[in-house]
Amino acid sequence: MEFRLSSEHRMIRDSVRQFCDEEIAPIADEIESEGRFPGEVFDALGELDMMGVPIAESYGGIGGDTLMYALVTEELGRVSGSIGLSYAAHVSLASKPIEKFGTTEQKERWLTPLASGEYLGAWALTEPGSGSDASDMDTIATAEGDGWVLNGTKQFITNANVAGSVIIKAVTDPDAGYDGISTFIVDPEEDDGYTVSVEWDKMGLNASPTCEIQLDDVYVPEDRLLGNEGEGWDQTKVTLDGGRVSIAALSVGIAQGAFEAAKAYAVEREQFGRPISRFDAVRDMLVDMERKIQRARLLTYRAAWGDSIGEDITKLSSLAKLDASEAAVEVAEDAVQVLGGYGYTEGYSPQRFFRDAKLMEIGEGTSEIQRLIIGRELGL
């Protein structure tokens, strides 16, 4: 079988591209320098029915597949890594797990407002001491009455201070290892004890909030348990497979945006009486940038398509995420180089793409973890 973009895929991509060029590109540098979360952009994306692209229509989405969702994420990343990151966290981490593992009642209560764009969501896995060992959790959920009491700290959580719902991973049985982890849905507005304690200043992606969460005796009723007790880690692995496709698509978008800025500059900028794009050194750099982007895009689309048809994408998603994230960093760095001194200034976008790209090699599992996963999948 082969994958290809249908007319519907192309229509969605083109409409989002137009929206990005008209509504996001003009403010991309401004919101980044101000560190401002652009809530109005996500309101507009909701009006365009883009906040639940891969979610069933019965729960507020448009019923698209993972490939369609990857196309939207790529286009957002092409103009703003920050907006692309918050969007990807909302869809793949905060919404899809509810669709995959939730009850009908949970989907109606929590998924519908997420997919329809009523508010954004967040997903809280990482803790201050966990690092790459995401299963090493100190957050505890203790059974009490007809519910659970959550205590702990979550770190580096995208959208945590703007979310209407947060998916929390917590230990329900400390003696059961991976089988002792469960998943809960928390309402930041309604549930006492939920506090955003830190909003991090970062090297890049500053229009996308990254936060520390404190959970102090947060009581949630039994119907906030997502799936069954002890299924949290298996759910996490499935969620991360999809999340890696998201980061791969976002990486391709960042690389594409950096390339377009470098190419436009190289065609216009003249030295020694001709455009610098006509010099071998610059031309070859641009050619290599295009090669890396196309390679990463193909891997990303293949992983997204595989997910759409129900394949096991553990290896594919890690391959795509590894290649696309490293390509984004390399392409963005070369874009800065093409612009020379101007590339190092905030008046031009390559420096923003370069700063944004670096997180792609870290989030959703570092490049080193991706190589570990791929090696394991190869039986090495």
C-alpha positions as semicolon CSV with decimal commas, in nm:
position;residue;x (nm);y (nm);z (nm)
1;M;0,000;0,000;0,000
2;E;0,106;0,359;-0,051
3;F;0,006;0,685;0,107
4;R;-0,092;0,998;-0,076
5;L;-0,260;1,327;0,000
6;S;-0,627;1,325;-0,093
7;S;-0,809;1,632;-0,218
8;E;-0,946;1,677;0,135
9;H;-0,595;1,663;0,282
10;R;-0,477;1,927;0,035
11;M;-0,781;2,146;0,099
12;I;-0,724;2,144;0,476
13;R;-0,351;2,208;0,432
14;D;-0,408;2,498;0,193
15;S;-0,675;2,663;0,408
16;V;-0,454;2,642;0,717
17;R;-0,158;2,772;0,517
18;Q;-0,358;3,075;0,412
19;F;-0,469;3,135;0,771
20;C;-0,110;3,108;0,891
21;D;0,020;3,352;0,631
22;E;-0,254;3,606;0,694
23;E;-0,314;3,580;1,069
24;I;-0,008;3,427;1,239
25;A;0,297;3,528;1,035
26;P;0,245;3,904;1,095
27;I;0,250;3,856;1,476
28;A;0,490;3,560;1,509
29;D;0,797;3,763;1,606
30;E;0,595;3,995;1,829
31;I;0,432;3,727;2,044
32;E;0,764;3,549;2,081
33;S;0,954;3,856;2,195
34;E;0,669;3,947;2,434
35;G;0,631;3,590;2,559
36;R;0,257;3,628;2,504
37;F;0,025;3,333;2,460
38;P;-0,197;3,426;2,162
39;G;-0,534;3,303;2,280
40;E;-0,705;3,481;1,993
41;V;-0,526;3,258;1,742
42;F;-0,660;2,945;1,906
43;D;-1,008;3,096;1,918
44;A;-0,980;3,149;1,543
45;L;-0,851;2,795;1,489
46;G;-1,155;2,673;1,681
47;E;-1,382;2,870;1,450
48;L;-1,207;2,702;1,156
49;D;-1,276;2,358;1,315
50;M;-0,904;2,288;1,343
51;M;-0,880;2,217;1,716
52;G;-1,005;1,862;1,684
53;V;-0,886;1,756;1,339
54;P;-0,831;1,384;1,420
55;I;-1,124;1,363;1,665
56;A;-1,457;1,202;1,571
57;E;-1,730;1,438;1,455
58;S;-1,961;1,303;1,726
59;Y;-1,730;1,463;1,984
60;G;-1,670;1,798;1,818
61;G;-1,388;1,710;1,578
62;I;-1,385;1,680;1,200
63;G;-1,300;1,310;1,183
64;G;-0,971;1,357;1,000
65;D;-0,684;1,111;1,016
66;T;-0,338;1,148;1,169
67;L;-0,190;1,254;0,834
68;M;-0,435;1,543;0,810
69;Y;-0,349;1,645;1,165
70;A;0,024;1,631;1,082
71;L;-0,033;1,863;0,785
72;V;-0,202;2,120;1,010
73;T;0,074;2,097;1,270
74;E;0,341;2,139;1,003
75;E;0,177;2,452;0,863
76;L;0,149;2,610;1,207
77;G;0,515;2,532;1,279
78;R;0,615;2,691;0,949
79;V;0,519;3,033;1,085
80;S;0,531;2,987;1,464
81;G;0,689;2,705;1,658
82;S;0,513;2,828;1,972
83;I;0,164;2,807;1,826
84;G;0,246;2,473;1,669
85;L;0,369;2,334;2,001
86;S;0,064;2,442;2,201
87;Y;-0,161;2,306;1,926
88;A;0,019;1,971;1,913
89;A;0,008;1,929;2,292
90;H;-0,362;2,012;2,290
91;V;-0,451;1,758;2,021
92;S;-0,215;1,462;2,058
93;L;-0,155;1,471;2,433
94;A;-0,465;1,629;2,587
95;S;-0,743;1,520;2,349
96;K;-0,651;1,191;2,182
97;P;-0,604;0,995;2,508
98;I;-0,959;1,079;2,608
99;E;-1,087;0,961;2,273
100;K;-0,877;0,642;2,287
101;F;-0,928;0,545;2,651
102;G;-1,226;0,739;2,785
103;T;-1,583;0,633;2,850
104;T;-1,870;0,780;2,651
105;E;-1,950;1,007;2,943
106;Q;-1,589;1,125;2,970
107;K;-1,577;1,199;2,598
108;E;-1,897;1,401;2,614
109;R;-1,781;1,594;2,921
110;W;-1,414;1,650;2,842
111;L;-1,336;1,571;2,478
112;T;-1,614;1,770;2,311
113;P;-1,506;2,111;2,449
114;L;-1,144;2,032;2,363
115;A;-1,215;1,928;2,006
116;S;-1,456;2,213;1,942
117;G;-1,202;2,470;2,063
118;E;-1,389;2,582;2,373
119;Y;-1,061;2,560;2,561
120;L;-0,714;2,406;2,536
121;G;-0,590;2,099;2,716
122;A;-0,266;1,984;2,876
123;W;-0,099;1,651;2,959
124;A;0,119;1,614;3,268
125;L;0,371;1,329;3,271
126;T;0,718;1,470;3,342
127;E;0,837;1,541;3,697
128;P;1,136;1,739;3,827
129;G;1,341;1,427;3,894
130;S;1,222;1,196;3,618
131;G;1,406;1,319;3,309
132;S;1,416;1,054;3,038
133;D;1,282;0,792;3,281
134;A;0,925;0,916;3,264
135;S;0,799;0,619;3,464
136;D;0,994;0,736;3,772
137;M;0,705;0,921;3,939
138;D;0,661;1,069;4,283
139;T;0,308;1,196;4,217
140;I;0,071;0,977;4,418
141;A;-0,303;0,918;4,386
142;T;-0,458;0,774;4,702
143;A;-0,804;0,620;4,702
144;E;-1,040;0,809;4,928
145;G;-1,417;0,762;4,946
146;D;-1,563;0,763;4,598
147;G;-1,254;0,915;4,439
148;W;-0,884;0,987;4,457
149;V;-0,656;1,243;4,618
150;L;-0,357;1,356;4,409
151;N;-0,032;1,493;4,550
152;G;0,289;1,576;4,365
153;T;0,469;1,803;4,120
154;K;0,468;1,798;3,741
155;Q;0,732;1,977;3,539
156;F;0,765;2,127;3,187
157;I;0,392;2,102;3,113
158;T;0,279;2,278;2,796
159;N;-0,045;2,482;2,822
160;A;-0,084;2,415;3,196
161;N;-0,180;2,775;3,279
162;V;-0,430;2,814;2,994
163;A;-0,588;2,467;3,000
164;G;-0,949;2,380;3,073
165;S;-0,854;2,021;3,149
166;V;-0,527;1,847;3,236
167;I;-0,448;1,477;3,207
168;I;-0,237;1,375;3,508
169;K;-0,025;1,060;3,548
170;A;0,006;0,936;3,907
171;V;0,111;0,627;4,101
172;T;-0,185;0,436;4,248
173;D;0,012;0,128;4,357
174;P;0,375;0,199;4,456
175;D;0,460;-0,173;4,463
176;A;0,337;-0,256;4,111
177;G;0,602;-0,082;3,899
178;Y;0,473;0,013;3,555
179;D;0,139;-0,149;3,641
180;G;0,095;0,088;3,932
181;I;0,054;0,404;3,720
182;S;-0,292;0,546;3,645
183;T;-0,436;0,843;3,457
184;F;-0,669;1,114;3,587
185;I;-0,849;1,414;3,441
186;V;-0,816;1,733;3,647
187;D;-1,017;2,053;3,609
188;P;-0,781;2,345;3,690
189;E;-1,072;2,581;3,759
190;E;-1,288;2,355;3,973
191;D;-1,043;2,128;4,157
192;D;-0,894;2,282;4,469
193;G;-0,523;2,225;4,519
194;Y;-0,418;2,259;4,154
195;T;-0,161;2,537;4,125
196;V;0,069;2,654;3,846
197;S;0,377;2,736;4,051
198;V;0,623;2,833;3,775
199;E;0,596;2,954;3,417
200;W;0,939;2,898;3,267
201;D;1,135;3,152;3,065
202;K;1,292;2,954;2,781
203;M;1,547;2,985;2,504
204;G;1,268;2,965;2,248
205;L;0,898;2,887;2,208
206;N;0,815;3,162;2,457
207;A;0,464;3,222;2,322
208;S;0,380;2,867;2,431
209;P;0,358;2,842;2,811
210;T;0,568;2,576;2,982
211;C;0,483;2,533;3,349
212;E;0,538;2,354;3,677
213;I;0,223;2,220;3,844
214;Q;0,172;2,161;4,215
215;L;-0,095;1,911;4,320
216;D;-0,181;1,953;4,688
217;D;-0,458;1,718;4,806
218;V;-0,645;1,751;4,476
219;Y;-0,959;1,542;4,511
220;V;-1,112;1,397;4,194
221;P;-1,418;1,170;4,181
222;E;-1,398;0,814;4,051
223;D;-1,526;0,915;3,707
224;R;-1,206;1,115;3,650
225;L;-0,999;0,794;3,625
226;L;-0,918;0,751;3,254
227;G;-0,939;0,383;3,166
228;N;-0,879;0,136;3,446
229;E;-0,649;0,164;3,743
230;G;-0,296;0,054;3,650
231;E;-0,332;0,119;3,275
232;G;-0,156;0,454;3,283
233;W;0,180;0,344;3,152
234;D;0,040;0,146;2,857
235;Q;-0,171;0,450;2,772
236;T;0,138;0,667;2,794
237;K;0,331;0,457;2,542
238;V;0,046;0,480;2,292
239;T;0,013;0,853;2,349
240;L;0,386;0,913;2,302
241;D;0,383;0,730;1,969
242;G;0,129;0,983;1,844
243;G;0,309;1,268;2,016
244;R;0,629;1,187;1,830
245;V;0,446;1,219;1,499
246;S;0,331;1,562;1,621
247;I;0,685;1,673;1,705
248;A;0,811;1,538;1,374
249;A;0,547;1,738;1,186
250;L;0,622;2,048;1,392
251;S;0,993;2,002;1,321
252;V;0,930;1,981;0,947
253;G;0,730;2,302;0,969
254;I;1,003;2,484;1,160
255;A;1,264;2,366;0,910
256;Q;1,044;2,476;0,619
257;G;0,993;2,820;0,768
258;A;1,365;2,865;0,825
259;F;1,442;2,749;0,470
260;E;1,190;2,985;0,316
261;A;1,337;3,280;0,506
262;A;1,690;3,188;0,400
263;K;1,597;3,133;0,037
264;A;1,408;3,463;0,013
265;Y;1,703;3,648;0,160
266;A;1,957;3,472;-0,062
267;V;1,766;3,558;-0,378
268;E;1,737;3,927;-0,285
269;R;2,071;3,989;-0,115
270;E;2,348;4,089;-0,355
271;Q;2,724;4,073;-0,306
272;F;2,989;4,134;-0,572
273;G;2,719;4,230;-0,817
274;R;2,492;3,925;-0,802
275;P;2,249;3,750;-0,563
276;I;2,427;3,539;-0,303
277;S;2,208;3,245;-0,408
278;R;2,422;3,229;-0,723
279;F;2,737;3,153;-0,525
280;D;2,816;2,782;-0,491
281;A;2,858;2,790;-0,113
282;V;2,515;2,942;-0,049
283;R;2,339;2,750;-0,326
284;D;2,475;2,417;-0,198
285;M;2,369;2,501;0,155
286;L;2,014;2,573;0,039
287;V;2,006;2,251;-0,163
288;D;2,112;2,049;0,142
289;M;1,845;2,222;0,349
290;E;1,578;2,124;0,097
291;R;1,704;1,765;0,089
292;K;1,685;1,733;0,466
293;I;1,334;1,881;0,479
294;Q;1,198;1,652;0,208
295;R;1,351;1,346;0,372
296;A;1,207;1,436;0,711
297;R;0,868;1,516;0,559
298;L;0,847;1,177;0,390
299;L;0,931;0,993;0,712
300;T;0,678;1,202;0,903
301;Y;0,399;1,148;0,652
302;R;0,474;0,776;0,644
303;A;0,445;0,752;1,023
304;A;0,127;0,960;1,024
305;W;-0,026;0,749;0,749
306;G;0,071;0,431;0,933
307;D;-0,110;0,557;1,242
308;S;-0,411;0,644;1,028
309;I;-0,446;0,286;0,906
310;G;-0,382;0,128;1,245
311;E;-0,021;0,014;1,210
312;D;0,210;-0,018;1,509
313;I;0,409;0,302;1,462
314;T;0,652;0,279;1,752
315;K;0,954;0,248;1,523
316;L;0,817;0,474;1,251
317;S;0,726;0,755;1,490
318;S;1,068;0,743;1,656
319;L;1,243;0,742;1,317
320;A;1,037;1,039;1,203
321;K;1,084;1,231;1,526
322;L;1,458;1,168;1,536
323;D;1,522;1,263;1,175
324;A;1,286;1,561;1,160
325;S;1,400;1,716;1,488
326;E;1,767;1,694;1,395
327;A;1,690;1,823;1,045
328;A;1,508;2,121;1,198
329;V;1,809;2,217;1,407
330;E;2,050;2,176;1,115
331;V;1,832;2,364;0,867
332;A;1,759;2,648;1,108
333;E;2,128;2,684;1,192
334;D;2,214;2,699;0,823
335;A;1,941;2,958;0,770
336;V;2,111;3,181;1,027
337;Q;2,440;3,126;0,842
338;V;2,289;3,222;0,505
339;L;2,180;3,556;0,648
340;G;2,516;3,616;0,814
341;G;2,507;3,897;1,070
342;Y;2,141;3,965;0,997
343;G;2,058;3,606;1,082
344;Y;2,175;3,669;1,436
345;T;1,940;3,964;1,489
346;E;1,582;3,959;1,609
347;G;1,471;4,155;1,304
348;Y;1,489;3,834;1,099
349;S;1,312;3,506;1,171
350;P;1,593;3,245;1,132
351;Q;1,721;3,307;1,486
352;R;1,367;3,239;1,616
353;F;1,340;2,917;1,419
354;F;1,685;2,813;1,543
355;R;1,590;2,868;1,907
356;D;1,257;2,692;1,859
357;A;1,409;2,393;1,681
358;K;1,631;2,286;1,969
359;L;1,343;2,170;2,187
360;M;1,237;1,932;1,911
361;E;1,544;1,720;1,995
362;I;1,441;1,710;2,362
363;G;1,061;1,699;2,398
364;E;0,865;1,371;2,356
365;G;1,187;1,183;2,424
366;T;1,537;1,304;2,345
367;S;1,725;1,200;2,031
368;E;1,919;0,958;2,249
369;I;1,597;0,795;2,368
370;Q;1,470;0,771;2,009
371;R;1,783;0,580;1,912
372;L;1,728;0,348;2,208
373;I;1,368;0,283;2,100
374;I;1,461;0,227;1,736
375;G;1,739;-0,010;1,835
376;R;1,501;-0,204;2,056
377;E;1,250;-0,227;1,773
378;L;1,526;-0,360;1,548
379;G;1,607;-0,627;1,805
380;L;1,944;-0,474;1,890
